[in-house]
Amino acid sequence: QVQLVESGGGLVQAGGSLRLSCAASGRIFSIDTMGWYRQAPGKQREMVAVITSSRSTNYADSVKGRFTISGDNAKNTFYLQMNSLKPEDTAAYYCNALIVTNTFLNRKNDFWGQGTQVTVSL
């Protein structure tokens, strides 16, 4: 009964910025990891950025120095700040979270958002 809802996608010019948000709702005890993935036409889905509850992060080489992932545990929300956007960043972006749904049983489940389109024009 957990849902991830994304917002913030859209059309932006090269060099511009966008901020994606992903809000988790439902039966959530804690979030182990949060991440953003993207899939461009004709390409496989790839990891963009992930963050753990301990604040450690991992980024795809193509976005290092330009994108920043962050989370607000109190709001069960995480973000992807995208700066210096390039046309090659154009893709459908999906948020993902590994969520503890039952702390007593240490039950964890993987959830995905619906996806949001990011288009970067020249």
C-alpha positions as CSV (number, residue, x, y, z in Angstrom):
1,Q,0.0,0.0,0.0
2,V,2.9,2.3,-0.7
3,Q,2.8,4.8,-3.6
4,L,5.5,7.0,-5.0
5,V,4.3,10.2,-6.7
6,E,6.6,12.3,-8.9
7,S,6.5,15.9,-9.9
8,G,8.7,18.5,-11.5
9,G,9.4,17.1,-15.0
10,G,9.0,19.2,-18.1
11,L,10.7,20.9,-21.0
12,V,13.8,22.9,-20.4
13,Q,16.5,24.5,-22.5
14,A,20.0,23.2,-22.5
15,G,22.0,24.6,-19.6
16,G,18.8,25.0,-17.5
17,S,17.7,23.3,-14.3
18,L,14.9,21.2,-13.1
19,R,14.0,19.8,-9.7
20,L,12.2,16.5,-9.5
21,S,10.3,15.4,-6.4
22,C,9.2,12.0,-5.3
23,A,6.7,11.7,-2.4
24,A,6.1,8.4,-0.7
25,S,2.9,7.6,1.1
26,G,1.3,4.7,2.7
27,R,2.5,2.2,5.3
28,I,6.1,3.3,5.7
29,F,8.3,2.5,8.7
30,S,11.5,3.7,7.1
31,I,13.2,4.1,3.8
32,D,16.4,2.2,3.2
33,T,17.4,3.6,-0.1
34,M,16.0,6.1,-2.6
35,G,17.0,6.6,-6.2
36,W,16.3,8.0,-9.6
37,Y,16.5,6.1,-12.9
38,R,15.9,7.1,-16.4
39,Q,15.2,5.6,-19.8
40,A,15.6,7.3,-23.1
41,P,14.0,6.0,-26.3
42,G,15.9,3.0,-27.7
43,K,18.1,2.7,-24.6
44,Q,18.0,0.6,-21.4
45,R,16.9,2.0,-18.1
46,E,19.9,3.3,-16.1
47,M,20.6,4.4,-12.6
48,V,21.1,8.1,-12.3
49,A,21.5,8.6,-8.5
50,V,20.8,6.8,-5.3
51,I,20.9,7.8,-1.6
52,T,20.8,5.7,1.5
53,S,19.3,6.5,4.9
54,S,22.9,7.2,6.1
55,R,23.1,9.9,3.4
56,S,25.7,8.1,1.3
57,T,25.2,8.8,-2.4
58,N,26.1,7.2,-5.8
59,Y,25.8,8.9,-9.2
60,A,26.1,7.8,-12.8
61,D,29.3,9.2,-14.3
62,S,27.4,11.1,-16.8
63,V,25.6,13.3,-14.2
64,K,28.3,13.7,-11.5
65,G,28.8,17.3,-10.7
66,R,25.5,18.3,-12.3
67,F,22.8,16.4,-10.4
68,T,22.2,16.1,-6.7
69,I,20.0,13.7,-4.9
70,S,18.6,14.5,-1.4
71,G,16.0,13.3,0.9
72,D,13.7,14.6,3.6
73,N,13.0,11.7,5.9
74,A,10.4,13.6,7.9
75,K,8.3,14.1,4.8
76,N,9.1,10.8,3.1
77,T,10.2,12.8,0.1
78,F,13.3,12.8,-2.0
79,Y,14.5,15.0,-4.8
80,L,16.7,15.2,-7.8
81,Q,18.2,18.6,-8.5
82,M,19.3,18.7,-12.1
83,N,21.6,21.5,-13.2
84,S,23.4,22.2,-16.5
85,L,21.0,20.0,-18.3
86,K,22.1,18.6,-21.7
87,P,20.0,17.2,-24.5
88,E,21.3,13.7,-23.7
89,D,19.6,14.0,-20.3
90,T,16.3,13.7,-22.1
91,A,14.5,10.6,-20.8
92,A,11.6,9.4,-18.8
93,Y,12.7,9.6,-15.1
94,Y,11.5,7.2,-12.5
95,C,11.9,7.4,-8.7
96,N,12.5,4.2,-6.7
97,A,12.6,3.4,-3.0
98,L,13.4,0.4,-1.0
99,I,11.0,0.7,1.9
100,V,10.7,-1.1,5.2
101,T,7.0,-1.9,5.4
102,N,7.1,-4.0,8.6
103,T,9.9,-3.3,11.0
104,F,9.2,-6.2,13.3
105,L,9.6,-8.7,10.5
106,N,12.2,-6.6,8.7
107,R,10.1,-6.7,5.6
108,K,11.3,-4.6,2.8
109,N,9.8,-3.9,-0.6
110,D,10.8,-2.1,-3.7
111,F,8.5,0.5,-5.2
112,W,8.5,2.6,-8.3
113,G,6.9,5.9,-9.4
114,Q,4.9,6.3,-12.5
115,G,7.7,8.1,-14.4
116,T,7.9,11.7,-15.5
117,Q,9.3,13.0,-18.8
118,V,12.2,15.4,-18.9
119,T,13.0,16.9,-22.2
120,V,16.0,19.1,-22.8
121,S,16.0,21.2,-26.0
122,L,18.9,22.9,-27.7
